[in-house]
Amino acid sequence: MSTQPQPSQTVLSEEECWALLAGQKTGRLATSVAGEPEIFPVSFAVADQRIFLRTKPGTKLAEVTISPRVAFEADEIGDDGAWSVVIKGRAQVLEREEDVAEARATGLVSYLEDGKTIWVRITPSEVSGRRLVLGDLR
C-alpha cells in the first residue's frame, strides 16, 4: 500500500505577504454596500505596505465612497503549489495632489486604459496569507 504525499499549508508572515503582492499586477477588490457584496478584478500596485489602484466613475467608485471598508485578494496558482494574500482595510479616494503623486509614483499600468483617472489607496488593518504546497497527486 503506497502513501500519497498530501498537500501542506503554511501561514505566511506579513513580510512574505507584501513580497508576494509586490510581484503581482492583478487582484480582486471586494466591497459591500447595504449588505450586498461585490467583487471587482483590478490592476494594482504596492508601495509602503499599501495597495493602490485606479478607477473611474461607476459602481466600484460609488461603493468605496459609501462604504470604505474593503477586502482585497491576490493569488497565484502553479504546478507545485499556490498562495493567497488577503488584505482587509480602508479604501480612500485620493484627492490631494501629494497623495495622487505618491500613487502615480508606483508606476501602475492598467490593463484596460478606459478613462481610469481616479486613484484609490487601501490602507490595511489586517494582512493574512497562506501557501499551499501540492503533494504528488498522480
Secondary structure, DSSP 8 states (H G I E B T S, - for coil): -------EEEE--HHHHHHHHHT--EEEEEEEETTEEEEEEEE-EEETTEEEEEE-TTHHHHHHHH--EEEEEEEEE-SSEEEEEEEEEEEEE--SHHHHHHHHTTT---SS-SS--EEEEEEEEEEEEEEEE-----
